[in-house]
Amino acid sequence: MSNDPIHQFHINPIVELPSIAGIDTSFTNASLMMVAGVGAAALFFNWAMRPAALVPDRAQVVAESAYGFVHGMVKDTAGEEGVKKFFPFVFTLFLFIFMANLLGMFPYFFTPTSQIIVTAAMALLVFATVIIVGFAKNGLKFLKLFAPSGVPWYIMPLVVLIEIISFFSRPLSHSVRLWANILAGHILLKVFASFVPMLIAAGGFFGILSILPLGMTVALYGLEFLVAFLQAYVFALLTCIYLNDALHPGH
């Protein structure tokens, strides 16, 4: 079990709760880590911004930098209107994914974003928001998203078909990208880490060779911390791009 790279993704109930309409509502290790991620982010920002000093300390600099980073991303992709309407939404998504990825890097901690149901739920939330906002703001003009301006009439049907397929495949690509990167990274890390005790147990020359997978494990661990941030950034960036389509269809 200790060498099984898939065992780390098993969902285990912590508090058994009765099923509702056949759906298991138990509080699991995945639930715990999602709550922990939200709590850690909230506590950090509350602690970091409590002084609100004119000359910020390191914690306040980190908090303000995170705020400014996401604010700039939303402004650059969705404009001022996007900042006013969707900055809290995008900022929340970014922090949730980043903290979930980050906490999952610690031994014996569960990574919620390694579950496709979690990433799919967030992707579908973004998708539904785009559709609702698009029609609420633009009415039927939102359908211009599927018929870009400047396209010759004789290829317009093909372009419309491609745009429709592309639009409705967004939740799939949005969710799978995050899930697959986190899943593959953790499996690879577990596989290389498992070689170390196996080679040491073999003894002799094999014990010396254990230095190689140990070095690779350390390198992958550092890479996974980078991936934890990059995947949160990519998910948030794509969210901004999709929300811009809802605000400015056909542009």
SVG drawing of the C-alpha trace seen along z (x, -y; Angstrom):
<svg xmlns="http://www.w3.org/2000/svg" viewBox="-34 -55 62 62">
<polyline fill="none" stroke="black" stroke-width="0.4" points="0.0,0.0 2.8,-2.4 4.2,-2.0 0.9,-2.2 0.9,-5.6 -2.9,-5.5 -3.6,-5.0 -3.0,-8.7 -6.2,-9.6 -8.6,-7.3 -11.4,-9.2 -12.0,-8.0 -15.0,-9.1 -14.1,-10.9 -17.6,-11.5 -20.4,-9.2 -23.5,-11.0 -26.8,-9.7 -27.3,-9.6 -29.7,-12.1 -31.5,-10.8 -28.9,-8.1 -26.0,-10.5 -23.3,-10.0 -23.0,-13.2 -20.2,-11.9 -17.5,-14.3 -14.4,-12.9 -10.6,-13.6 -11.3,-15.6 -13.9,-17.7 -11.5,-18.3 -8.7,-19.5 -11.1,-21.8 -12.3,-23.3 -8.6,-23.6 -7.7,-25.4 -10.4,-27.9 -9.7,-28.4 -5.9,-28.8 -6.4,-31.4 -9.0,-33.3 -6.8,-33.3 -3.7,-34.3 -5.3,-37.3 -7.0,-38.4 -3.7,-38.2 -1.6,-39.8 -4.0,-42.7 -4.9,-43.4 -2.2,-46.0 -3.0,-47.8 0.3,-49.6 1.5,-52.3 4.9,-50.6 3.8,-46.9 5.6,-44.0 6.4,-40.8 3.0,-39.1 1.1,-42.2 3.4,-42.5 2.5,-38.9 -1.2,-39.5 -1.2,-42.7 0.9,-41.2 -1.6,-38.3 -4.5,-40.8 -2.7,-42.9 -1.6,-39.9 -5.2,-38.6 -6.6,-42.2 -4.2,-42.9 -5.0,-39.6 -8.8,-40.2 -8.3,-43.8 -6.0,-42.8 -8.4,-40.1 -11.9,-41.3 -11.4,-45.1 -12.7,-47.4 -16.2,-46.0 -14.8,-42.5 -12.9,-43.8 -16.0,-45.4 -18.2,-42.3 -16.0,-39.3 -12.8,-40.0 -14.1,-38.5 -15.2,-35.4 -11.8,-34.9 -9.8,-35.7 -11.7,-33.2 -11.2,-30.5 -7.5,-31.3 -6.9,-31.1 -9.0,-28.0 -7.1,-26.1 -3.7,-27.3 -4.2,-26.5 -5.7,-23.1 -2.7,-22.3 -0.3,-23.6 -1.7,-21.7 -1.7,-18.5 2.1,-18.7 2.5,-17.8 2.9,-14.1 -0.3,-12.3 -2.4,-15.3 -5.1,-14.9 -5.2,-16.9 -8.8,-17.9 -7.9,-19.0 -6.7,-15.5 -10.4,-14.5 -12.1,-15.2 -15.4,-15.9 -13.9,-18.9 -12.3,-20.4 -15.4,-19.7 -17.7,-21.4 -15.6,-24.5 -15.4,-24.4 -19.2,-24.0 -19.7,-26.9 -17.6,-29.1 -19.4,-27.8 -22.9,-28.4 -21.8,-31.9 -20.6,-32.8 -24.0,-31.6 -26.1,-33.4 -24.2,-36.7 -23.9,-36.5 -27.6,-36.3 -28.5,-38.6 -26.2,-41.4 -26.5,-40.9 -29.7,-39.0 -29.6,-37.2 -26.6,-39.2 -24.6,-36.8 -24.9,-34.4 -22.5,-36.6 -19.9,-34.6 -20.5,-31.8 -20.4,-34.0 -17.2,-36.1 -17.3,-39.2 -15.2,-39.4 -15.7,-35.8 -16.7,-35.2 -20.3,-33.9 -19.3,-30.8 -17.3,-29.4 -19.5,-30.9 -21.5,-27.6 -18.3,-25.7 -16.9,-28.4 -20.2,-28.5 -20.1,-24.7 -16.5,-24.8 -17.2,-27.7 -20.2,-25.8 -18.2,-22.6 -15.3,-24.7 -17.7,-26.5 -19.4,-23.5 -16.1,-21.6 -14.8,-24.4 -15.9,-22.7 -14.1,-19.5 -10.8,-21.1 -11.0,-23.5 -11.5,-20.7 -9.3,-18.0 -6.3,-20.3 -6.1,-21.0 -7.0,-17.5 -4.6,-15.7 -1.6,-17.9 -2.1,-17.4 -2.9,-13.7 0.1,-13.0 2.5,-15.1 1.6,-13.3 1.8,-9.9 5.2,-10.6 6.4,-12.0 5.2,-8.9 6.7,-6.5 10.2,-8.0 9.9,-8.3 9.0,-4.7 12.3,-3.6 14.4,-5.1 13.4,-2.6 13.2,0.3 16.9,-0.3 18.1,-0.9 16.4,2.4 18.1,4.2 21.5,3.2 25.0,3.0 25.4,1.2 21.6,0.7 21.7,-1.3 24.2,-3.7 21.9,-4.0 19.1,-5.2 20.7,-8.6 19.4,-9.0 15.7,-8.6 16.1,-10.6 17.6,-13.5 14.8,-13.2 12.2,-13.2 13.6,-16.4 13.6,-18.0 10.1,-16.9 8.9,-18.2 10.2,-21.6 8.6,-21.4 5.2,-20.4 5.2,-23.5 5.6,-25.5 2.9,-23.5 0.6,-24.2 0.8,-27.9 0.8,-27.6 -2.3,-25.5 -4.2,-27.9 -3.0,-30.7 -4.1,-29.0 -7.5,-28.1 -8.1,-31.7 -6.8,-33.1 -9.1,-30.9 -11.9,-31.9 -11.2,-35.6 -11.1,-34.9 -14.4,-33.1 -16.0,-35.8 -14.7,-38.4 -16.7,-36.5 -19.8,-36.9 -19.2,-40.7 -18.0,-41.3 -19.3,-38.6 -18.1,-38.7 -15.0,-40.8"/>
</svg>
